[in-house]
Amino acid sequence: MRRPAPPPLSAGGSGVGSSRDVLLCPTSSQRRRRVRGDAARRGGAAGGGGPRSPRRSGPLGPHACPPALPEPKVTSTMSSQVVGIEPLYIKAEPASPDSPKGSSETETEPPVTLASGPAPARCLPGHKEEEDGEGAGSGEQGSGKLVLSSLPKRLCLVCGDVASGYHYGVASCEACKAFFKRTIQGSIEYSCPASNECEITKRRRKACQACRFTKCLRVGMLKEGVRLDRVRGGRQKYKRRPEVDPLPFPGPFPAGPLAVAGGPRKTAPVNALVSHLLVVEPEKLYAMPDPASPDGHLPAVATLCDLFDREIVVTISWAKSIPGFSSLSLSDQMSVLQSVWMEVLVLGVAQRSLPLQDELAFAEDLVLDEEGARAAGLGDLGAALLQLVRRLQALRLEREEYVLLKALALANSDSVHIEDAEAVEQLREALHEALLEYEAGRAGPGGGAERRRAGRLLLTLPLLRQTAGKVLAHFYGVKLEGKVPMHKLFLEMLEAMMD
């Protein structure tokens, strides 16, 4: 009669206590044999070179049951992170013939908890790598992490915090996204205790809800993107529109009163367009350069590339609020913006630099003189930009004239891809007429010299285009070098201009 089969060995060859043993109620003789075998193995290990047990070195005996299938090796704690269970240890693969001798049946792998190191870098489908930079920079991480973490941080257009993505049409952080959603879903109305001009920053964004909500709308957050039924579901289909309803655009503005959007037609002064452009003028942007960045021109150029990328987003929202522009076809809007976006950005730099002396204000927190611009890797761009600034300083450009000149620079597109050139010409004529009317009203009766001022302002547009062309050529060269990370939108606009 065949003897009963001995109990199966563990996959690791250890005896009792392994999680892979299948106990079949062994008899006392089997238990004695197992104890003697364990003692022999321990004695061999203590001898430091004794013969290894046949059960550990060779194949299993003829009466041994086949071992259970080995459990897969756990190579990451990501799955435990998802379900919220902290692993106590990582189980090993079955022991190989080269494994160390004398492993005890009670030995296990050392504990590996979730806090043992940073989670591996990951990119979920449809999501960008997180740009907050936490846990980045180690040389042991993958090269993809290093490349992604070197990109400039995209900032919330409302408060300046690090943006988590595009929410309701603009780059924003989670806090401002949730605030905007609560306000729209709850139909909440706020009132400012001050003068409706509170500064909204990361630290002060909770100080005034009224001004925070106003800024959400001003930077382009769309009410149509919020689901009012509070039911989770897919994204809503909605058309982008500016947060401020544009004035109607039936054609060139007449010399008399203008119609105001909404409700019955009303009369308004001829500078209603100027007032509208002042309202939709974007908020100030901050470059927020990293003070820990090493000295050199590459970090400065990367900061400017990130700043230009954010300014493009704001410029698109601003352009859609101009009367007549939003009535163009989508393809014509894209053609116009792709041909003049740098002129709009350069004019903004010049306007911010007007109060300064021989300095360029690329942002509220980034001011460079000519030598500083050269040291930052801009070459001769500093001199070219200062030439434009001095030209506008000589004219003593006013803010009302600036917003009109900026809109005229947008409408002055010479793109060959425009389909409805007549509509663009109509927009240009309307803005030109508004500038003439503003200058006439500013001069008063008998102000012939001031009426000629409009022509002097328009003569700055060729210099603006020439300067913008130099800036484009410089940053396109930076793009070809490939040493500075650039965001996708900025790259697309550069390539559209240089094609």
Stockholm file with secondary structure:
# STOCKHOLM 1.0

chainA/1-499         MRRPAPPPLSAGGSGVGSSRDVLLCPTSSQRRRRVRGDAARRGGAAGGGGPRSPRRSGPLGPHACPPALPEPKVTSTMSSQVVGIEPLYIKAEPASPDSPKGSSETETEPPVTLASGPAPARCLPGHKEEEDGEGAGSGEQGSGKLVLSSLPKRLCLVCGDVASGYHYGVASCEACKAFFKRTIQGSIEYSCPASNECEITKRRRKACQACRFTKCLRVGMLKEGVRLDRVRGGRQKYKRRPEVDPLPFPGPFPAGPLAVAGGPRKTAPVNALVSHLLVVEPEKLYAMPDPASPDGHLPAVATLCDLFDREIVVTISWAKSIPGFSSLSLSDQMSVLQSVWMEVLVLGVAQRSLPLQDELAFAEDLVLDEEGARAAGLGDLGAALLQLVRRLQALRLEREEYVLLKALALANSDSVHIEDAEAVEQLREALHEALLEYEAGRAGPGGGAERRRAGRLLLTLPLLRQTAGKVLAHFYGVKLEGKVPMHKLFLEMLEAMMD
#=GR chainA/1-499 SS CCCCCCCCCCTTSCCTTCTTCCCCCCCHHHHHHHHHHHHHHHHHHHHTSCCCCHHHHSCCCTTSCCCCCCCCCCCCSHHHHHHTCCCSCCCCCCCCTTSCSCCCTTCCCCCCCGGGSCCCCCCCTTCCCCCSCTTCCCTTSCHHHHHHHTSCCCBCTTTCSBCCEEETTEEECHHHHHHHHHHHHTTCCCCCSSSSCCCCCTTTTTTCHHHHHHHHHHHTCCGGGSCTTCCCCSCCCCCCCCSSCCCCCSSSCCSSCCCCSSSSCCCCCTTHHHHHHHHTCCCCCCCCCCTTSCSSHHHHHHHHHHHHHHHHHHHHHHHTTSTTTTTSCHHHHHHHHHHHHHHHHHHHHHHHTTTSSSEEEEETTEEEEHHHHIIIIITTHHHHHHHHHHHHHHHTCCHHHHHHHHHHHHHTCCCTTCSCHHHHHHHHHHHHHHHHHHHHHHHCTTCHHHHTHHHHHHTHHHHHHHHHHHHHHHHHHHHHHTCSCCCHHHHHHHHHHHC
#=GC SS_cons         CCCCCCCCCCTTSCCTTCTTCCCCCCCHHHHHHHHHHHHHHHHHHHHTSCCCCHHHHSCCCTTSCCCCCCCCCCCCSHHHHHHTCCCSCCCCCCCCTTSCSCCCTTCCCCCCCGGGSCCCCCCCTTCCCCCSCTTCCCTTSCHHHHHHHTSCCCBCTTTCSBCCEEETTEEECHHHHHHHHHHHHTTCCCCCSSSSCCCCCTTTTTTCHHHHHHHHHHHTCCGGGSCTTCCCCSCCCCCCCCSSCCCCCSSSCCSSCCCCSSSSCCCCCTTHHHHHHHHTCCCCCCCCCCTTSCSSHHHHHHHHHHHHHHHHHHHHHHHTTSTTTTTSCHHHHHHHHHHHHHHHHHHHHHHHTTTSSSEEEEETTEEEEHHHHIIIIITTHHHHHHHHHHHHHHHTCCHHHHHHHHHHHHHTCCCTTCSCHHHHHHHHHHHHHHHHHHHHHHHCTTCHHHHTHHHHHHTHHHHHHHHHHHHHHHHHHHHHHTCSCCCHHHHHHHHHHHC
//
